[in-house]
Amino acid sequence: MRLRGLRHGLEYREGDHVLRVGVERAAVDVDWIIYLGSIAGWLPPYQHEPVSEEKRQQIRERVIAALDFLKIKYYLPK
């Protein structure tokens, strides 16, 4: 698993599968607002492979663990 910051989001990579997570820079209290609910699916050429709810939960947990490890202050809106 790799996590890479982009201008308007995070890139989550698992092997050759990639998806994007929406992110906004925050003005106060936290560094980023992370929209984990924005996980839509894998990017091409794997866009037709479904992302199960179990896989989405695993991705959420891994993203949160990576942000905590990097000591990035974040907010997760509902």
N, C-alpha and C positions, 0 to 999 in steps of 0.2 A: 504494500500500500504506500502510495506517495501522495502528498498534499502539496499543491503549489498555488501560491497567491497570484491572481491575475488582477487586472485593473478593476473589474466589476464582479469579481467572484473568486471562488476557489476551484481548482481543478483536482478532482479525486481520481487517482489512477490505481487500478488493480490489474496487474499484468498488462494486457493490451487493451483493456476496457477502460474508458474514460467517461466521466460525467462532470457536470458543473453544478456548483452550489452558489446561490446568490448571496452577495455580501455587500454591505454599505459601510463606509467609514463613518464612525460615530464622532460627534462633536464633544461630548463630555462623558465622564464616568467609565466608558468602555472604549476599546480600540475599534471593534467591529461589531456590526449587527449581522448575525448569520441566519440566513433563511433556509434551514434544513428542510422545511416543507416544500421548497422549490425543486427538490430532486425529482426530475421528470423521467429521466431514463439515460441510457448509455448514448454517447455520441456515435456518429457513423464510424465504421461500418456496422456497428452492433445495435443500432437504434431499434431494430425489430425484436431484440431479446428483452423479455420483460424483466423488470426489477421487482422481485417479490417484496412483500412487507417485511419479511424476516431480513432480507438483504438490505433494505432501506434502514432498518433499525441498526444493523451491524455497521453500516456506513455512518450513521449518526453518531454511534458510540465511538468509532474510530476517529472521526473528525473532532469530536469533543476531547478525546484523549490527546490528540496531537496538539490542539490549541492549549490545553492545560500544560502539557509538557513544555511548550514554547513560551509559557507564561503570558499568553495573549489574553487580554481582558475582552470578553465578548458578552453579547446579549442574544438570547434565543427567543424571538417573539413566538407566540402561540399560533 
